[in-house]
Amino acid sequence: MTGAELVRMSLTTPDETGRRRPVPVEGTEFLEETERVIPGVGQRPEVSFLEDTVLSDRGTINCEGSGNVTGYEGVFAAGDAVSGPSTVVEAAASGKRAARHVRAYPEGVKREC
């Protein structure tokens, strides 16, 4: 049999950013039978070039509304590196907003995105 062992999750109370984190519910493990399993591997952004003051307690990058990394003129970030784990749609939207600012940056244009 091909399948995946899963566990039910519940959400914590909102943190300082308003996000609720999923946590496993002990004793709720179960096996879901499948034809195929495509594993997803978690990733973390490479932030060794940034000072610790730019990182949040969760290890994400602090940015201004434009996606400009706080304290680093002309350095932009978006997606999970800024928000933490999210949906593909949210990450793509974040990337598009930051891309508009990156494109306008050489011209010195301030945009509301």
N, C-alpha and C positions, 0 to 999 in steps of 0.2 A: 504494500500500500504506500502511496505517496501522499504526504500531507504536511501539515505544519502544526506544531504545538503552540497554542495561543493562550492568553490569559486576559481575563476581563480587567478593564481599567476604570478608575473613577477620577474625577477632577478635584484638585485641591482648591482651597479658597484663593481668590485672586491675589497675586503678588503686587509689588509696588508699581508695576507697569499695567496692572489690570488683567494680566494673563493668568489663566488657570492651567496648571501643569497636570498631565495625566500620571497617575501612580497605579501600580498593579494592586488588584484586590486579592489578598492572600487566599489560597485554596480554590481558585476559580479556573485553574488550568484545564484545557480540553484540547483534543486532537480534532482538527478539521481536515477531512479527506479532500484531496485535490488531484487533478490530473498532472499539474505542474506547480512547482514552487520557484518563484523568481526572487531571490534574496535582495534586499536593499541594504547597502552598507552606509552607516552614519559617517558623516564627514565634519570636520571642523575647519574654519578658515585659517590660513597661514597669517599670523599676526605678529611674528617675531620682530618685524621691523618697526612696530608701533610701541610707543611708551605705554606702560601699564595704566596710566591715567586716562587713556583713550578707551580702555576696555571697561565694560560693565561688570557687575558681580557675576553675571552669567557667562562671561567670556565673549559677548558680542561687541561689535564696534559701535562706539557712540558717534552719531552723525548729526549734522544740522538738517533742517528740513529739506535741503537741496541734495542730500546724500554726501555732501562734503564731510570728510572725516574731521571731527572736532580737533582743531589745532594743527591741521595739515592742509594748508592751502593747495588746492588743485588735486587733492587725493580724494577719490570718491569710493563709496561702498554701497551695496544694496543687497536685497534678498536675505537669506538665512544668516549671513554674516552680520547683519544689522538687527534683524528681528528675532533671531533664533529659529528653531524648526517651525516651518509653516507649510502652507499648501504650495503647489507648483504655481497656481494662478496668482497667489499673493506675491511670491518671489518674482515672477515674470513682470507683474505690475510695478513692483519696486524697482526692478532693473530698468524698465522703460522710463519711469520718472527720473531716475538718476541719469540715464542716457541723455535725456533732454537737457539736463543741467551740464553734463560733460560737453555736449555739443555747443552750448551757449557760452561756456567758460572762456574760451580764447577771445571771444568778442566782449567779455566783461558784462554780458547781459544778465540781469537778475530776472528769473522767471518764477511764476507761481505754477507749480505742477501738481 
